[in-house]
Amino acid sequence: MIEFPDNFAWGVATASYQVEGAVDADGRRPSIWDTFSHTPGKIVADEPGDIANDHYHRYAEDARLLGSLNLGYYRFSVAWPRVQPDGRGPINPAGLDFYKRLIDALLENGVQPWVTLYHWDLPQVLEDAGGWPARDTAYRFADYAVATFEGLQDRVRHWTTLNEPWCSAFLGYAAGTHAPGVTDPAASIRAVHHLLLGHGLAARAIRASHPDAEVGITLNPQPIQPATDSDADRDAARRIDGLRNRLFLDPLYYGKYPADVLDDLAGVVDDSYIQGDDEKTIAAPLDFLGINYYSPAVVRQGADSVSDAVYVGSGDVESVAQGLPVSDMGWEIAPDSLHELLVRLYRDYPGVPLYVTENGIALQDRLGADGTVEDPERIAYLDGHLRAVHRAIADGVDLRGYFVWTFADNWEWSFGTSKRFGLVYLDYPTQRRIPKSSARWFADVARRNALDT
Ligand code: FCB
């Protein structure tokens, strides 16, 4: 048996806009994702997230199902435009009440809530006022975060400020494949800074009022390797590692942006957006770092203008497929790279406990004629990644939990409902939840706190 440490946290993760539906219930106003998903051509089949899993109305059933899977934790996010529909000013009690009901239902079923304050659904009114490229948004986020924390802190111990600010900044403002769909490299770098500043302001304020709260952030760091040993490819890997990983980790841990990355970005944007003690503010003490991992990248110096739009300021870089098996997203499956990532992070950024806050696989799951969904490939994926996690722990990494993305199939951003990541099958026409074979497998692993050898 491969046993995990005592008190290892087992959970699943979701995000508000991907599951809740009920987009205009009880005073909620539009987020950037409502606007984006209603813009023709942005989402597969032009399918918006208006209904998704109807979790807003079915949370009690979902909480019972989560409890039946022996999960210690449910990581979910709060929709800012539900709790503070105008992005500033008073809290909407009806919006906050939804999360109180959800949390109470979780606790009744023996599941601890783990709250993410921002998983990408910025109030549209704040985007209209400049969005994340505008400094004021950092202060708006901190106000919202503190008010939401105050409203829910009596029932929640673990708080994540932001989910994957890399995606918010670079997919949202450089590649434009995520809301708000902007393609402006300079804006994306300012967005990085204001997201991190918002995190720092919020984390400091929460800590000051409640020292017992556990406050952290979730990033999506990626292992980056050069395609060859050539100087050009190694420098390409340095640039992408800088943009994807160090640009976030260095200020969070050490209160300083990496000088080589700022140099790389000098032609994109001047650094006047970094003011006063911002970098110190960003380096608020972290109680944990959340890591979302799906696949690694191998990069090389490319030919002219092959660079991906997310690789802002990196010159001509391209990623190279390794010929590994891929998920239904086309993402390469590489569990050993998760081990490598965890060991590297804990070596270069020691002292803060780590959690894998997302890991999982999209597959073309089918509801069988007998009413079951068999997904042995997902079991193999999770098993392989959990073994990598266990090896990292054995190598000394202080890793305290693992969350599967995701609980039930849901609305996967620009892919709509065409991608299925869940442990539970979602039959959209009926909204029936049908646990897949991987759900039973994961429930068993969580109950035993161990894998078979
Ligand atoms: C992560 C996101 C999550 C989901 C998974 C597949 O980047 O945090 O919402 O989209 O990828």
Boltz pocket constraint, residues with backbone or C-beta under 6 A from the ligand:
constraints:
  - pocket:
      binder: B
      contacts: [[A, 15], [A, 18], [A, 163], [A, 164], [A, 167], [A, 220], [A, 292], [A, 358], [A, 405], [A, 412], [A, 413], [A, 421]]
      max_distance: 6.0
